[in-house]
Amino acid sequence: NLLKPENLDTLKKVLTYHVVAGRISTDDLKKMIHEGGGKATLTTVEGGTLTVWMKGGKYMLTDEKGGMAAITIPNVYQSNGVIQVIDTVLMP
């Protein structure tokens, strides 16, 4: 449904909600979580926020609606940043 031309703006919003500026590795996330007292807030390119925290040794992300995702493949380094593969689509 999001691939229909009339839904292009919504698709862009969902996709850019999954992007955070910078080259943030899981080591960086761990430091941010520690400094934040157990949680860190990330601002997305879309302008929303994601909360990152640890659960059972896994990095977890919570979106603004309470949806959660786990990082399943960490630190996929690319020329323009670092990809953290997650197991769920997060919604702005």
N, C-alpha and C positions, 0 to 999 in steps of 0.2 A: 504494500500500500504506500510506503514512503517513497517508492521509486516512481510514482506517478508524477507527471509534471506539476500538477497543482499542489503537491506536497513537498516541493523542492526546499522551501524555506524551513520546514519542520525537519527534514533530513539534515540540512546543514547545521541546524541547532543541535540535533542529537550528536552528530559527528564531532563538532567542535567542542561539545561538552566532554568529550573523551580526550581532549588535548590540553596539556599544561605546558606553558612556555618554559624553556630551559632544558638542560640535560640532567635529569634527576634519576639517579640510580637507587637501588634498594638500600645501599649504604647511606645515601643522602636521606632517604625516607626514614631509616632507622634513627638517624641523628635528629631529624625534625620531630619524630614521635617522642623521643627521649626529652628533647628540649620543651616540648609541648605538654609534658606531664602525662603521656600515654596516648595522645592524639595530635594530629597535625591537620591543618586546613590548607587545601590547595585551591587556587583560583584557576578556573578553566579559561580557555580562549573564548568560549561562549559567554563568559562573565559570571558563571555560576560557581559553586563551591563543591568540593569533594572532601570528605574527611577520611584520613588514612590512619589505621591503627593495627595492632597486632593481636592475633588470636591463635593460640596453639602453634606458634612459630610461623604462621602465615600472615602475609600483609593483606589487610582487608580494606576495602573502600566502601564508603556509604555515600549515596547521592542525597540530594536535597529532599527527596520524597521518602527516604528511608530504605531504598533498595540497596542491597549489598552485593559486592563482587569480591572475589579473591584473585590475587595475582597468581597465575598458574605457570607462566614462563617469564622469569625476571630478566631484566638487563639485556635486551636485544639491541645492541648498539648499532646505530645507523649514522650516516654522515650528517643528518640534520637533527639528531636527538637520540633518545633512548626509548624503546618501546617496552612497556610493561603489559604483557598479555593478561587479560582478565577473562573470567569465565561467565560473565553476565553483561548484558547491555544496561548501562546506567542511564537514567532519564533526568533531564533538566527540570 
